[in-house]
Amino acid sequence: MEFDTILIAYGELTLKSCKVRKRFTNILIHNIKQALKDSGAQFEVSYDLSRAYVKTKEIKKAIDVLKRVFGISWFAPSLHLKLSELEDFVKKNWRKFVDESKTFAVRVKRVGKHDFTSMELASKLGSYIGAKVDLTNPRQTVYVEVRQDDCYLFTQKIKGAGGLPVGSSGRVVVLFSDGIDSPVATWFMLKRGCEVSVLIGRMLKDRKYANKIKKLLKLLSKWSAGRKIRVFMYDHFKCMEKVSKVAKSNTCIICKRMMYRMADIVARIVRAKAIVTGENLAQVASQTLENIYTIDEASEFPVIRPLIGFDKNEIVELARSIGSYEISTSMTFRCPYKPKRVVTHSNVSLVKTIEEKIGIEELIKTCSRTLREVEI
């Protein structure tokens, strides 16, 4: 059967109040249009407060795009018919969408006023199909959505990305690296509707490292529904020589606190409301609860950790599903400043004393002078 329309069901935005739901729906429709436009597909989009409808001849291309648009619960390639045409079409064409050797069921959903119930229409349509009915465990399902005088007939529901439409939840700044965790944390913030800017603190001058970062960001851009991921970079390595000589086992703690201060600067530039990291509790020595407490003290903004409760295997599986794992593990760059021993129970007062000794404010100014926005 040749489909001409993709029927789109919204995600959790349908649980919002009427005013918020309308605003979120408008953002979602904007994102759908922009994502399809960026793909080069030809399309027309219409919508109401519970469904969107994409008219296109490029169904396969549109499906690939819609899988990465947050805010969609499910979508279905479908055939658009008028209600007056439905019964006659099913009578003449059921073999195009039903395998008569397998059991089937018809599921009908209605919106609007009609002189029949959903069960009555399902029963009538099923009577035209020459295969065995099984309403409990059918091998194939024929779905029909009747919306006023329009009908949408389809045979599969494709799971959407879920979450909230990007642009509905404000802006955040992600501390981004080439590892497994921060790309997954970025993906989660996009899923929760945030517009994302990323900050990269360069630890070394290496073109391969820069290309790896670029690949990760281009991948994540496919999930941002056409909304630009702004990328900021600065030379963190210019200060780390002095930090590592003085801080010793506290080097990682002070390094992170410096990154948070730099993220605060970027947050003010982009008008973000929070800082995001890929840290999770106790994964490495610098991420113990005591160290997280000490590190957070340096930021004026709330710090969000989407991966805080995940174990490493779960994060790896998420990275694989997103497509970032292969890039993140393609080559390894070791931090040249990591001490042999990392303190696991840091003390805020001691860390501040060390920062005073190394002249932290001047180091932040040095880093700030190298801060720039870059294109990917």
HELIX and SHEET records of a PDB file:
HELIX    1   1 GLU A   12  LEU A   15  5                                   4    
HELIX    2   2 CYS A   18  SER A   39  1                                  22    
HELIX    3   3 ILE A   59  LEU A   66  1                                   8    
HELIX    4   4 LEU A   83  ASN A   93  1                                  11    
HELIX    5   5 TRP A   94  LYS A   96  5                                   3    
HELIX    6   6 SER A  118  SER A  127  1                                  10    
HELIX    7   7 ASP A  181  LYS A  191  1                                  11    
HELIX    8   8 ARG A  207  SER A  221  1                                  15    
HELIX    9   9 PHE A  237  ALA A  247  1                                  11    
HELIX   10  10 LYS A  248  ASN A  250  5                                   3    
HELIX   11  11 THR A  251  VAL A  270  1                                  20    
HELIX   12  12 ALA A  285  GLN A  287  5                                   3    
HELIX   13  13 LEU A  289  ASP A  296  1                                   8    
HELIX   14  14 LYS A  312  ILE A  322  1                                  11    
HELIX   15  15 TYR A  325  SER A  328  1                                   4    
HELIX   16  16 VAL A  348  ILE A  358  1                                  11    
HELIX   17  17 ILE A  360  SER A  368  1                                   9    
SHEET    1   A 7 GLU A  44  TYR A  47  0                                        
SHEET    2   A 7 ARG A  51  LYS A  55 -1                                        
SHEET    3   A 7 THR A   5  TYR A  10 -1                                        
SHEET    4   A 7 ILE A  72  LYS A  82 -1                                        
SHEET    5   A 7 ASP A 150  PHE A 154 -1                                        
SHEET    6   A 7 GLN A 140  ARG A 147 -1                                        
SHEET    7   A 7 PHE A 104  VAL A 111  1                                        
SHEET    1   B 5 GLU A  44  TYR A  47  0                                        
SHEET    2   B 5 ARG A  51  LYS A  55 -1                                        
SHEET    3   B 5 THR A   5  TYR A  10 -1                                        
SHEET    4   B 5 ILE A  72  LYS A  82 -1                                        
SHEET    5   B 5 ILE A 158  LYS A 159 -1                                        
SHEET    1   C 6 VAL A 303  ILE A 304  0                                        
SHEET    2   C 6 ALA A 274  VAL A 276  1                                        
SHEET    3   C 6 ARG A 171  LEU A 175  1                                        
SHEET    4   C 6 GLU A 195  ARG A 202  1                                        
SHEET    5   C 6 ARG A 230  ASP A 235  1                                        
SHEET    6   C 6 ARG A 372  VAL A 374 -1                                        
END                                                                             
